[in-house]
Amino acid sequence: MSLSHSTKRVILGAVVVVCFAGSFVITSERLLNRRPSSDAEPAVANSKEGKELVLIVVGSSKCGASQSRDLEAAVKKIRQGLRTQATDNHQRFVTMGLALDEDPEVGLEFLRKFGSFDEIMTGGGWTSTGSLAYIVRDLPGRRAVPQLVVLERDVAISKTGVAAVQSTLVGRKVGLDEIAAFAAGISVPLAMAR
């Protein structure tokens, strides 16, 4: 019995599919049954569970008040005060820099004058992820810079990663005058009106 050319192509195609599927199943089974190495879970291993006090410094290289040396001095004092408060309350102190510059490199250079940060968000301007999260959509506030946003976070970790993060807005200070006034009273416990 002779097979037609099209029948041979169908059979050959079926063999290729079966072989591919078989190799995929074998490879998948090997991966699923493999014990994870210590490198396989860096997000869980390096994650920190517990309470955090978070300071977010928001500014822009195009904003005159964000360029002020008075702002730099105020942020430095506020950082020190909040770090002390976090330690006293058994919280980790986390700092974030958010530059509302379109160009990420320009924003990064702008943030350098405030010192080091645990996290940096720059690029995209007012439609950036950081702006949407901390000013526009998720935790809405006045759309002006400079500003400081202070959060308390409670981070829960499971065996597979971050299980939950509860964030509470403690308050925000908008504009150089509000930030400087807050810095002047930072020695008292944190009390920020929204």
N, C-alpha and C positions, 0 to 999 in steps of 0.2 A: 504494500500500500504506500503510495507516494503522497506526501503532504504538499499542499500548495505553498507558495512563497509567503502569502499573508498569514497562513496558519503557523508557519515556522517563526515568523516575526512575533506573533502573539505568544507562542510558547517561550521564545527567547526572552521576551519582555517579562513574562510571568516568572521565569527563573531568576532574572535580575532582581525583580522586586522581592522575591522570597529570600534571596541571598542578602540583599540590603537589610530587609526587615530582621532577618536572623542575626546579622552582625550587630544591628542596633539593639536588639533584645539582649544579646550576650554582653555587649559593652555596658548597657544600662544596668544589668544585673550585677556586673562586677563593681560598678560605681556605687550602687545602692548597698551592697554587702561589704564594702570597704570600710574599715574603721577610720574615722576622721583623725588626721594628725593634729598636733597642737596648733599648727598654722591654719587649720580649716575653720576656726572659730574666733578670729581676731575681734570681731565686733562684740561678741559676748565677753570674751576674756578681758578686753580693754574697757568695757563699759563700766560706769560708776553708778551704783544705785544709791538713792537717798535724796535728801533735800538740798536744793541749790538756791542761792540768791544770785540773780543774773542782772548785770548792768549792760545795757545796750547804748552805745554812744553813736548818735546819728548826726551826720553832717554832709557837707558837699564842698568841694574845692571852689565852686563858683559862688559860694555864700560868704559875704564879708564877715558876718558875725562868727561863722565857723572857722575863719582864719585868725580870729583874735587870740592874742597871747593870754588874755584873761580867761578865755574858755579853756585853754590848755591847763592853766593853773587850777581852775575850778574842777575840771575833770580829774586831775591828779589827786586833789584833796578828797573829792567824793569817792574815788576808788579806794583810797586808804581807809576812809570812814566805813564804807560798806564792807570792805574786807574784814575789818575788826568786828563789825556787827555780825557778819556771817560766822566768823570763828566763835564768837560768844554764843551764837544760837545753834552751833554744831551743824552748820550748813557749808557746802562747798561754795566758793565764790567764783563765778564765771563772768568773764568780760567778753563782749562782742563789739566789733566795729562795723557799722553800716554806713557806707559811702553812697550817696545818691548821685553818683556821677555816671554818665553814659559809658565812659571808657573805664574798664576795670583797672588798668594800670594807673590812670590818673587818680582814681579813688584809693587805690592801695598806697600810693605815694602820700596822698592827703592824710590817711589814717595813721601813718608812721609817726606823726608828731605827737600823737596821744600815747605812745608807748606800745607795748606788745598786747595782743589780745589772744584769747583762747579760740575765738572764731572770727572770721572776717567775711563780710558780704559786700561785694562791689560790682558795679556794672549794671546797666539796664535802667538807670535813673529811677523815676518814681514808679515805674511798672516792674521793678525788680522783685524777686521773691522776698527779700528782706523788707522792702517797703510795703508790699502787700500783707505780709505777716504781722508786722509790728506797727504800722501806721494806717494803712488804707482799709484793709478788709477784715483780718482776723482779730486784731486788737486796735480798733479804730481810734484815732486821735487827731489832733490838729495837724494839718499838712504843712508843716513849717520846719525849718532847720535853723540852728542846731536844736537837738532835743535829746534828752536822756529818757530811756524807758527802763523801769525796774520791775522784774518779775520774780516770783517765787515759783520754783518747779519742784515737783516730786517725781523722780524717775524710778520706775520699777523694771527689773530685768528678769527674764525667764531663761530657761536653758537654751532657747533658740534666738534670743536677741532682746531688744527693747520691747517690753510688754505694754507699757503705758507711760505717758508723760502728762501730768496734770500741771498746767501753767495758770498762775493767777497774777493778774496785773496789780502790782503794788502801787504804782503811780508813774507819772511822767512829768517832766519839767521841759517846757518849750521856750526857747529864746534865751539869749545870753543873760538877761536880767534875772529870769526865774532860776536858771542854773547857778548863777553867781550867788543869789540869795540862799539857795539850798546848800551850796558849798560853805557859806558863812555859818550855817547852823548845823553842820553835819556832825558835830560832837554829841548832839542829843540823839536818842534812838530814832531810827528811820520812821518818819511819818510823812507820807507824800499824798497830798490830795490829788484826785484824778483830774 
